[in-house]
Amino acid sequence: MLKNLFTLLSILAVFVSLQSFAGEQTGKISKIIVRASDNLHYFILEGGSVNKPACALATYWMIKDESSAAGKTQISMLLSAHAQQKTIRVVGTDTCTRWSDGEDVNVIFLD
C-alpha cells in the first residue's frame, strides 16, 4: 500500500512539475500572423509571459499544427478574441517544435 502511494505521488509530482515549467501569458492579442509559404500561424499578446522555455527567445506563440482539429479551433478562438478585444490566457507545451524560437501553444483560455 505504501509503495503504491509513493508511486502515485511520484507520478503526480512529475506531472505538476512539467506543467509548471510551461510558458504562460494573459493578455489581449496584439498581432496574428499567417504565413502562406509554410502555413505558419502565430500571434503576440500584450504584456509579459512567465516560465517560457529557454528555446522561446521570441515573444510570439506558435500554433503547433494548423491542420489538426485542435489547431483549427485555436485559430478560430484567436480570431474571435481579437475581433472582440477579449483577454485570453495561453499555456504552452514547454517546447519549440513548430518554430525554433517560439513556444508551441497547448491551451488557450477564452472567457
Backbone as CSV, one residue per row, in Angstrom:
resi,resn,N_x,N_y,N_z,CA_x,CA_y,CA_z,C_x,C_y,C_z
1,MET,0.826,-1.192,0.000,0.000,0.000,0.000,0.870,1.256,0.000
2,LEU,1.878,1.288,0.856,2.766,2.440,0.946,3.534,2.634,-0.365
3,LYS,3.928,1.506,-0.984,4.653,1.589,-2.249,3.749,2.180,-3.337
4,ASN,2.490,1.786,-3.386,1.544,2.328,-4.365,1.323,3.820,-4.156
5,LEU,1.226,4.221,-2.905,1.043,5.636,-2.595,2.262,6.440,-3.036
6,PHE,3.455,5.918,-2.773,4.680,6.591,-3.186,4.746,6.718,-4.705
7,THR,4.368,5.659,-5.418,4.366,5.689,-6.884,3.392,6.735,-7.401
8,LEU,2.201,6.761,-6.829,1.199,7.732,-7.237,1.680,9.161,-6.985
9,LEU,2.262,9.410,-5.845,2.768,10.748,-5.525,3.926,11.139,-6.446
10,SER,4.752,10.188,-6.802,5.865,10.465,-7.721,5.351,10.857,-9.098
11,ILE,4.367,10.133,-9.586,3.776,10.444,-10.895,3.121,11.810,-10.859
12,LEU,2.393,12.093,-9.803,1.742,13.388,-9.647,2.774,14.518,-9.608
13,ALA,3.863,14.321,-8.904,4.906,15.348,-8.811,5.522,15.630,-10.173
14,VAL,5.754,14.593,-10.960,6.310,14.787,-12.297,5.329,15.559,-13.164
15,PHE,4.053,15.182,-13.122,3.038,15.867,-13.922,2.943,17.336,-13.536
16,VAL,2.881,17.630,-12.264,2.767,19.011,-11.791,4.006,19.803,-12.163
17,SER,5.186,19.217,-12.029,6.412,19.950,-12.350,6.522,20.218,-13.839
18,LEU,6.069,19.277,-14.682,6.107,19.520,-16.121,5.172,20.651,-16.506
19,GLN,3.993,20.693,-15.920,3.049,21.752,-16.227,3.543,23.101,-15.728
20,SER,4.223,23.126,-14.604,4.638,24.403,-14.034,5.782,25.050,-14.803
21,PHE,6.480,24.305,-15.643,7.582,24.879,-16.393,7.178,25.386,-17.772
22,ALA,5.959,25.099,-18.187,5.493,25.595,-19.482,5.250,27.092,-19.382
23,GLY,5.470,27.783,-20.491,5.217,29.217,-20.517,3.745,29.522,-20.367
24,GLU,3.481,30.730,-19.908,2.100,31.150,-19.715,2.025,32.661,-19.887
25,GLN,0.907,33.124,-20.434,0.725,34.555,-20.622,-0.761,34.871,-20.689
26,THR,-1.140,36.012,-20.127,-2.509,36.504,-20.194,-2.473,37.901,-20.794
27,GLY,-3.357,38.169,-21.742,-3.414,39.490,-22.346,-4.295,39.509,-23.580
28,LYS,-4.385,40.671,-24.170,-5.122,40.826,-25.424,-4.164,40.571,-26.584
29,ILE,-4.707,40.086,-27.665,-3.905,39.777,-28.853,-3.540,41.072,-29.556
30,SER,-2.240,41.291,-29.727,-1.812,42.492,-30.439,-1.549,42.212,-31.918
31,LYS,-1.180,40.967,-32.256,-0.930,40.609,-33.655,-1.234,39.139,-33.873
32,ILE,-1.785,38.846,-35.041,-1.917,37.475,-35.531,-1.235,37.451,-36.893
33,ILE,-0.306,36.541,-37.072,0.450,36.467,-38.319,0.210,35.103,-38.954
34,VAL,-0.099,35.097,-40.249,-0.303,33.868,-41.006,0.592,33.934,-42.232
35,ARG,1.432,32.928,-42.391,2.391,32.911,-43.491,2.036,31.795,-44.472
36,ALA,1.762,32.143,-45.705,1.327,31.173,-46.710,2.440,30.202,-47.124
37,SER,3.680,30.640,-47.094,4.770,29.811,-47.611,4.930,28.489,-46.863
38,ASP,4.605,28.474,-45.574,4.719,27.233,-44.800,3.532,27.006,-43.856
39,ASN,2.440,27.740,-44.074,1.216,27.621,-43.286,1.449,27.916,-41.800
40,LEU,2.407,28.743,-41.497,2.733,29.080,-40.118,1.727,30.097,-39.576
41,HIS,1.171,29.803,-38.400,0.238,30.695,-37.713,0.820,30.996,-36.343
42,TYR,0.992,32.270,-36.039,1.489,32.633,-34.718,0.911,33.968,-34.304
43,PHE,1.041,34.289,-33.023,0.417,35.503,-32.503,1.227,36.064,-31.345
44,ILE,0.952,37.334,-31.054,1.633,38.050,-29.969,0.561,38.626,-29.055
45,LEU,0.792,38.511,-27.766,-0.112,39.089,-26.767,0.516,40.322,-26.149
46,GLU,-0.319,41.223,-25.667,0.161,42.370,-24.897,0.627,41.873,-23.533
47,GLY,1.642,42.506,-22.979,2.131,42.134,-21.650,3.214,41.076,-21.722
48,GLY,3.675,40.675,-20.563,4.785,39.728,-20.477,4.331,38.320,-20.171
49,SER,5.213,37.378,-20.462,4.944,35.973,-20.189,5.834,35.495,-19.051
50,VAL,5.494,34.332,-18.517,6.290,33.728,-17.446,6.604,32.280,-17.803
51,ASN,7.705,31.803,-17.281,8.112,30.397,-17.379,8.333,29.885,-18.801
52,LYS,8.633,30.762,-19.742,8.875,30.297,-21.107,10.148,29.438,-21.121
53,PRO,10.188,28.413,-21.958,11.385,27.577,-22.040,12.551,28.355,-22.660
54,ALA,13.733,27.858,-22.465,14.935,28.532,-22.967,14.908,28.720,-24.481
55,CYS,14.250,27.816,-25.189,14.198,27.920,-26.652,13.324,29.082,-27.118
56,ALA,12.389,29.517,-26.303,11.415,30.544,-26.701,12.010,31.936,-26.522
57,LEU,12.883,32.309,-27.424,13.549,33.604,-27.356,12.650,34.744,-27.812
58,ALA,11.676,34.430,-28.660,10.759,35.447,-29.183,9.532,35.557,-28.282
59,THR,8.779,36.630,-28.466,7.591,36.861,-27.640,6.341,36.227,-28.219
60,TYR,6.425,35.674,-29.418,5.228,35.114,-30.030,4.971,33.676,-29.594
61,TRP,3.722,33.253,-29.849,3.255,31.896,-29.557,2.915,31.218,-30.877
62,MET,3.260,29.945,-30.991,3.084,29.217,-32.239,1.942,28.210,-32.137
63,ILE,1.069,28.188,-33.142,0.094,27.113,-33.251,0.873,25.902,-33.757
64,LYS,0.865,24.829,-32.991,1.735,23.694,-33.298,1.355,22.981,-34.598
65,ASP,0.061,22.751,-34.808,-0.380,22.036,-36.009,-1.660,22.678,-36.526
66,GLU,-1.498,23.565,-37.464,-2.626,24.323,-38.003,-3.648,23.446,-38.710
67,SER,-3.263,22.272,-39.139,-4.159,21.379,-39.870,-4.978,20.474,-38.960
68,SER,-4.607,20.366,-37.704,-5.339,19.497,-36.773,-6.634,20.169,-36.319
69,ALA,-7.537,19.376,-35.767,-8.793,19.926,-35.239,-8.503,20.923,-34.121
70,ALA,-7.560,20.585,-33.248,-7.213,21.494,-32.143,-6.609,22.788,-32.677
71,GLY,-5.720,22.682,-33.647,-5.099,23.867,-34.222,-6.109,24.785,-34.890
72,LYS,-7.041,24.200,-35.632,-8.083,24.997,-36.281,-8.971,25.685,-35.248
73,THR,-9.283,24.973,-34.174,-10.102,25.561,-33.112,-9.346,26.684,-32.414
74,GLN,-8.049,26.491,-32.171,-7.252,27.539,-31.534,-7.211,28.791,-32.406
75,ILE,-7.040,28.622,-33.692,-7.019,29.774,-34.601,-8.368,30.490,-34.573
76,SER,-9.432,29.722,-34.584,-10.773,30.306,-34.516,-10.963,31.101,-33.222
77,MET,-10.501,30.547,-32.114,-10.596,31.245,-30.828,-9.810,32.549,-30.852
78,LEU,-8.617,32.503,-31.442,-7.783,33.705,-31.523,-8.466,34.800,-32.336
79,LEU,-9.025,34.431,-33.473,-9.708,35.417,-34.319,-10.908,36.019,-33.603
80,SER,-11.648,35.186,-32.910,-12.811,35.661,-32.158,-12.390,36.605,-31.035
81,ALA,-11.379,36.205,-30.277,-10.899,37.030,-29.164,-10.357,38.360,-29.669
82,HIS,-9.625,38.324,-30.778,-9.062,39.555,-31.332,-10.162,40.497,-31.813
83,ALA,-11.151,39.956,-32.500,-12.252,40.779,-33.016,-13.053,41.428,-31.893
84,GLN,-13.172,40.722,-30.775,-13.955,41.231,-29.643,-13.100,41.945,-28.589
85,GLN,-11.787,42.032,-28.857,-10.847,42.647,-27.903,-10.934,41.994,-26.526
86,LYS,-11.043,40.657,-26.505,-11.117,39.901,-25.252,-9.722,39.511,-24.796
87,THR,-9.576,39.370,-23.512,-8.339,38.881,-22.912,-8.349,37.357,-22.942
88,ILE,-7.215,36.775,-23.314,-7.079,35.324,-23.311,-5.918,34.929,-22.413
89,ARG,-5.870,33.663,-22.057,-4.739,33.107,-21.315,-4.198,31.947,-22.139
90,VAL,-2.895,31.920,-22.346,-2.235,30.881,-23.130,-1.262,30.125,-22.238
91,VAL,-1.286,28.803,-22.368,-0.310,27.950,-21.685,0.401,27.153,-22.765
92,GLY,1.704,27.141,-22.702,2.500,26.459,-23.716,2.777,25.008,-23.395
93,THR,3.555,24.394,-24.273,3.923,22.980,-24.127,5.338,22.797,-23.573
94,ASP,6.046,23.904,-23.337,7.441,23.875,-22.895,8.364,23.380,-24.009
95,THR,7.898,23.487,-25.262,8.702,23.078,-26.409,8.585,24.110,-27.525
96,CYS,9.538,24.094,-28.422,9.541,24.976,-29.592,9.694,24.113,-30.837
97,THR,8.732,23.245,-31.099,8.849,22.319,-32.226,8.356,22.916,-33.537
98,ARG,7.368,23.792,-33.491,6.823,24.365,-34.736,7.786,25.373,-35.332
99,TRP,8.422,26.144,-34.472,9.427,27.117,-34.901,10.462,27.200,-33.794
100,SER,11.700,27.356,-34.128,12.790,27.179,-33.159,12.840,28.193,-32.019
101,ASP,12.200,29.361,-32.170,12.315,30.350,-31.097,10.964,30.816,-30.543
102,GLY,9.901,30.060,-30.829,8.582,30.392,-30.300,7.947,29.173,-29.665
103,GLU,7.408,29.333,-28.466,6.821,28.186,-27.764,5.513,27.747,-28.417
104,ASP,5.344,26.432,-28.510,4.109,25.853,-29.033,2.977,26.052,-28.028
105,VAL,1.791,26.333,-28.540,0.612,26.524,-27.693,0.025,25.170,-27.326
106,ASN,-0.289,25.015,-26.055,-1.005,23.838,-25.606,-2.473,24.167,-25.377
107,VAL,-2.739,25.222,-24.591,-4.110,25.565,-24.202,-4.342,27.060,-24.395
108,ILE,-5.515,27.394,-24.892,-5.966,28.783,-24.944,-7.261,28.875,-24.148
109,PHE,-7.295,29.768,-23.179,-8.494,30.013,-22.375,-9.135,31.297,-22.841
110,LEU,-10.417,31.229,-23.170,-11.182,32.398,-23.594,-12.429,32.465,-22.743
111,ASP,-12.557,33.547,-21.977,-13.739,33.687,-21.100,-14.848,34.388,-21.822
